[in-house]
Amino acid sequence: MKLTGGPTQDEIMAISMQKLGLLKDDIFVDIGCGTGKISVEASKYCKAVIAIDKREEAIEFADREIEKSTAENISLIKEEASKALLEIDYLDCAFIGGSVNIEAVLDRLYDIVQRRIVINAVMLETASKTVSKMRELGIFEEVVYVQVARSYDIAGGTMFKPINPVYIISGSVNK
């Protein structure tokens, strides 16, 4: 099964995880969890992971990936993120890999996140809305525009093929 958007590229995930700075006792949320790749990676570093996606196919895919990983600290929620977050009253860090309602999600995260929020955006409009909302909330730190290219063999040599660029947007909630 293939999901729209596909899994987060390893290089993008590495930068995003570094920006999150997860700690062993953290409670972390992965919004728009898709394939579950970020959730599985985060589960290695923190106490609890909540993976949220509104798409049934994403939840099914992520569930299989979580089972394969043997991670036991990940909870899956099938719900639109801004609604699911109403049932959560505390988070240390949050990652957003996809959300159609980014402003409402950021409003709620501002209320419940204690440290870090990192967003991956592939569309300029999403990045712009996200930065504007984070500035309004007083939590914006930076945007890193990441372009990665991978090598492949061609005519006995090596060439590079770029993958889609990603905006990695970071914010800090100091409470």
HELIX and SHEET records of a PDB file:
HELIX    1   1 ASP A   10  LEU A   20  1                                  11    
HELIX    2   2 LYS A   37  SER A   43  1                                   7    
HELIX    3   3 GLU A   56  SER A   69  1                                  14    
HELIX    4   4 ALA A   81  ALA A   84  1                                   4    
HELIX    5   5 LEU A   85  GLU A   87  5                                   3    
HELIX    6   6 ILE A  102  ILE A  112  1                                  11    
HELIX    7   7 LEU A  124  LEU A  137  1                                  14    
SHEET    1   A 7 ILE A  74  LYS A  78  0                                        
SHEET    2   A 7 ALA A  48  ASP A  53  1                                        
SHEET    3   A 7 ILE A  27  ILE A  31  1                                        
SHEET    4   A 7 LEU A  91  ILE A  96  1                                        
SHEET    5   A 7 VAL A 113  ALA A 121  1                                        
SHEET    6   A 7 VAL A 166  SER A 172 -1                                        
SHEET    7   A 7 PHE A 140  VAL A 146 -1                                        
SHEET    1   B 2 ALA A 149  ILE A 154  0                                        
SHEET    2   B 2 GLY A 157  PRO A 162 -1                                        
END                                                                             
